[in-house]
Structures are given as structure tokens and as C-alpha cells.
Amino acid sequence: MTAPAGAVRVNGSTRVSKRKKTGTPRPKSREHLQSLADLFKHLSDPRRLQLLLLLEQKEHTVCGLAAQLGVTVSAVSHQLQTLRQARLVAFRREGKECFYRLIDGHVHALVTLGSEHVRE
């Protein structure tokens, strides 16, 4: 005999979980799937992930990021431009400097959950 969906065996007896099912909603269209694939494509570059991990802590200037990563300002600018186009980071100008930060809590959650998943 099979247990009902959501059932859990505890101490030899079967109990049905009363929690609501919380799952990822099914994609509604091909465009949604493509947008999701594009998001993960942008997250698939190790250099971009390094930038996102640094920006997770606080906002940084392009020069500050380049110094921390040991790469050129041009290389960082190029990657930040890609992340901006993907709507993963935002920036503000203060005089001649641009300060970058994660665009919202969703990006923070993606980076945090991805890091936790890899560590497990």
C-alpha cells in the first residue's frame, strides 16, 4: 500500500503533513523559460559571481572592485555592464565615481542560496 502524497513515516506510523504545498509556480510561457535561462547564464560566469558576492556585502566603486579582484578597471566595468543589463546590479553616481550594489533582495537571495547549496 502506498502512502498519500505529503505523507511522512514517523515511529512506524504514517502521518499526512498539514503544511501547505509551497512550490515554484510552473512557467507559463516559452518567454518565461528563456528569461530564466538567460538569468542563469549571467550567473554562470565565475568573475560575475565574484562581483555579486562582493556586492552582497556592501556597495563598491569600480576601482575598489578591480583592486579587490586584482583585475583591470576595464574588465570589471565590462562585467558590471553585463550584470546591469541583466538587472542584477544597479549603480549611483557620486561625482566622478559610480557605486554599484545588488539591485534587490531577489539577487541577494539567489547569491546566498547558491552559495549555501554549493557548501552543502
Number of C-alpha atoms within 10 A of each C-alpha: 3 5 11 11 8 12 14 14 10 8 7 7 8 12 14 12 12 8 7 7 8 6 6 6 6 8 10 8 8 9 10 12 13 11 12 12 12 13 15 11 11 17 20 11 11 10 14 18 17 14 23 24 16 17 20 19 11 11 19 19 18 19 18 14 21 18 13 10 15 10 12 13 16 12 12 22 15 12 17 21 13 15 22 16 12 15 14 20 21 18 17 12 10 8 6 5 13 15 17 22 20 24 17 12 10 11 16 18 12 13 17 14 12 12 13 10 9 7 7 5
